[in-house]
Amino acid sequence: MELCRKYMIDLTKTSVITPSPQHLTSSLVGTEIICVVLAGMLQNGKKFDSSRDRNKPFRFKIGRQEVIKGFEEGAAQMSLGQRAKLTCTPDMAYGATGHPGVIPPNATLIFDVELLRLE
């Protein structure tokens, strides 16, 4: 199990854009609803989604498979107020199928994510 977890984390590269404020930390659990703002791009820079552009935060529950594996794994490592870049390889995103009309097959996805709050 530990090897599997390391493998998954290694497939999702996270780089911090804005460190989390020291007095704010998250304790994400299986039933936690998290609220983020995000911009999702393909490796060529083409944007396919942006809650920032819609001016509406995106909410999802950790552990419910409501988002791709790489996004959930990366977001679960973040702290409140933190902004990070998540790079999700195809096997942690939409794989060989892609998402027709939006995400091509075998695409690596890049997300600019800011964790706003826990609900």
Secondary structure, DSSP 4 states (H G I P E B T S, - for coil): -HHHHHHHHHHEEEEEEEPPPTT------TT-EEEEEEEEEETTS-EEEEHHHHT--EEEETTTT-S-HHHHHHHHT--TT-EEEEEE-GGGTTTTT-BTTTB-TT--EEEEEEEEEE-
